[in-house]
Amino acid sequence: MRTDRRPDKMKLGTLFHPTGNHVASWMHPDSQIDAGTNFRHYVQIAQTAERGKFDVVFLADALAVRDGKPEALSRWPQYMAYFEPITLLSAIAPMTTHLGLAATATTSYNEPYNVARKFASLDHISGGRAGWNVVTSSNYSEAYNFGREGHFEHGERYDRAAEFTEVVQGLWDSWDDDAFVRDRKSGRYWIPDKLHTLNHKGEHFSVRGPLNVARPPQGHPVIFQAGSSEAGKELAARFAEAVFTPQHTLAAAQAFYRDLKGRMPRFGRSPDHLKVLPGLNTIVGRTEAEAQEKHRFLQSLIHPAVGLEVLSNAIGGFDLSGYDLDGPLPEAAYLGKPNSGSTTSFANVLSWARNENLTIRQLYQRFAGARGQRTLIGTPEQIVDDMQAWFDGYGVDGFLFHASHLPGGLDDFVELIVPELQARGLFRTEYEGTTLRENLGLPRPVSRYAGRL
Ligand SMILES: Cc1cc2nc3c(=O)[nH]c(=O)nc-3n(C[C@H](O)[C@H](O)[C@H](O)COP(=O)(O)O)c2cc1C
């Protein structure tokens, strides 16, 4: 009998890359081949996630297709053609009842008023299940679609993101919760004293307000964040209520967890009001041999052109074409610089190559398959042992599950792993509430105007 069990339960999110997280997922017979623009597919996987009692589904996004070599991109369709996420989540909302619905909207190529309005609308449409993943864009392809020759540099991106988020939250408070009386008898629809005009004038934005949507059911949709740099962690400590982060060892996860939560009191926030959810990719089988075989099969689907493209992106764009796939990484590759935003992958990949003497092929197999996510391969018991150690060890508050392929990988997780988590009392058997905040155990924010005369 364990005595060091945590009193709370694990939180689970799942990221829906269209056909799955694995770089060759679209080649797998258990994936939906036209997933990116197949609405029925999304309804099916959202309903599966809800059956598995997931807290939230998360849709990543970028405002551009990937740039790269057509030879590789034409064999790697992920994020070349897919739905705009708020539109998609609004359509999934009435097909689900409890599942949280979160999506990325970049602070680099949006205006706060538009973002505040869209997520407030989604929160109303879904009955309080919306979440916004605040990102700063670090990819040139997006800049070119918004009248810029390059993206904002790192510090400026994050300053802009902080001001952006402040304005969005201010706009969500435009109306008091009880502003709309809709009283036919007195002939008054809303109470003038309960409407607030933001009048924001800052370095990056001037926004008068108020917002043309009533205060969201959750007060504010839940704020997610996924940057791990110093500036990223400061932004998270100030605003985020759930954080995605790639973590590969328990010690590193614990250090990240302590670091992030330790920053929150400086912003007047309680560390309980932020859930750390590192990425997790699982390949589960009824036996270990079955799981290993599933993994081997997925890895065998990676085309070398795609493997090289993903690997090259991770090591600062160093062109690996022409090198022997079964030879070592060329020395010159170690001298490169990380692409903006990929410092961690850069360091990981180069240290694997050097310390484990991996060939280029072995390296792309290791990195490209799960695209840098921590991968657990095994039986439900083995996988849950590991998840439990990370949870009880306060390295995480839960996980963001990346299915290797969809729907097959999610079906496996819900059928095999969720029951094991539940049997050990680590995860809910029923939703605690109806809003995303209630399920994540987060308080509903009080309006900044509450109590003012
Ligand atoms: C799980 C996860 C999901 C992410 N989703 C997005 C996304 O949808 N769009 C995006 O532009 N960046 C996304 N990112 C990238 C981060 O938001 C961030 O830009 C990146 O980690 C670099 O930030 P940093 O310099 O603070 O580390 C994601 C990162 C992680 C770990």
The ligand as an SDF file (V2000), in Angstrom:
LIG
                    3D

 31 33  0  0  0  0  0  0  0  0999 V2000
    2.5350   20.8210  -26.8870 C   0  0  0  0  0  0  0  0  0  0  0  0
    2.9310   22.0800  -27.5910 C   0  0  0  0  0  0  0  0  0  0  0  0
    2.0430   22.6770  -28.4690 C   0  0  0  0  0  0  0  0  0  0  0  0
    2.3890   23.8190  -29.1600 C   0  0  0  0  0  0  0  0  0  0  0  0
    1.4860   24.3430  -30.0160 N   0  0  0  0  0  0  0  0  0  0  0  0
    1.8470   25.4060  -30.7670 C   0  0  0  0  0  0  0  0  0  0  0  0
    0.9650   25.9060  -31.7430 C   0  0  0  0  0  0  0  0  0  0  0  0
   -0.1430   25.4150  -31.9050 O   0  0  0  0  0  0  0  0  0  0  0  0
    1.3690   26.9490  -32.5050 N   0  0  0  0  0  0  0  0  0  0  0  0
    2.6110   27.5340  -32.3500 C   0  0  0  0  0  0  0  0  0  0  0  0
    2.9050   28.4700  -33.0710 O   0  0  0  0  0  0  0  0  0  0  0  0
    3.4690   27.0680  -31.4170 N   0  0  0  0  0  0  0  0  0  0  0  0
    3.1260   26.0230  -30.6480 C   0  0  0  0  0  0  0  0  0  0  0  0
    4.0060   25.5220  -29.7250 N   0  0  0  0  0  0  0  0  0  0  0  0
    5.3050   26.2110  -29.5610 C   0  0  0  0  0  0  0  0  0  0  0  0
    5.3480   27.0370  -28.2920 C   0  0  0  0  0  0  0  0  0  0  0  0
    4.1980   27.7780  -28.0870 O   0  0  0  0  0  0  0  0  0  0  0  0
    6.5240   27.9760  -28.2860 C   0  0  0  0  0  0  0  0  0  0  0  0
    6.3990   28.9200  -29.3130 O   0  0  0  0  0  0  0  0  0  0  0  0
    7.8140   27.2800  -28.4680 C   0  0  0  0  0  0  0  0  0  0  0  0
    7.9030   26.2790  -27.4710 O   0  0  0  0  0  0  0  0  0  0  0  0
    8.9810   28.2540  -28.3510 C   0  0  0  0  0  0  0  0  0  0  0  0
    8.8240   29.0920  -27.2360 O   0  0  0  0  0  0  0  0  0  0  0  0
   10.0000   29.3710  -26.2660 P   0  0  0  0  0  0  0  0  0  0  0  0
   11.0090   30.1440  -27.0650 O   0  0  0  0  0  0  0  0  0  0  0  0
    9.4210   30.2000  -25.1360 O   0  0  0  0  0  0  0  0  0  0  0  0
   10.4800   28.0320  -25.7840 O   0  0  0  0  0  0  0  0  0  0  0  0
    3.6780   24.3880  -28.9950 C   0  0  0  0  0  0  0  0  0  0  0  0
    4.5900   23.7970  -28.1050 C   0  0  0  0  0  0  0  0  0  0  0  0
    4.2290   22.6490  -27.4110 C   0  0  0  0  0  0  0  0  0  0  0  0
    5.2220   22.0300  -26.4620 C   0  0  0  0  0  0  0  0  0  0  0  0
  1  2  1  0
  2  3  1  0
  2 30  2  0
  3  4  2  0
  4  5  1  0
  4 28  1  0
  5  6  2  0
  6  7  1  0
  6 13  1  0
  7  8  2  0
  7  9  1  0
  9 10  1  0
 10 11  2  0
 10 12  1  0
 12 13  2  0
 13 14  1  0
 14 15  1  0
 14 28  1  0
 15 16  1  0
 16 17  1  0
 16 18  1  0
 18 19  1  0
 18 20  1  0
 20 21  1  0
 20 22  1  0
 22 23  1  0
 23 24  1  0
 24 25  2  0
 24 26  1  0
 24 27  1  0
 28 29  2  0
 29 30  1  0
 30 31  1  0
M  END
$$$$
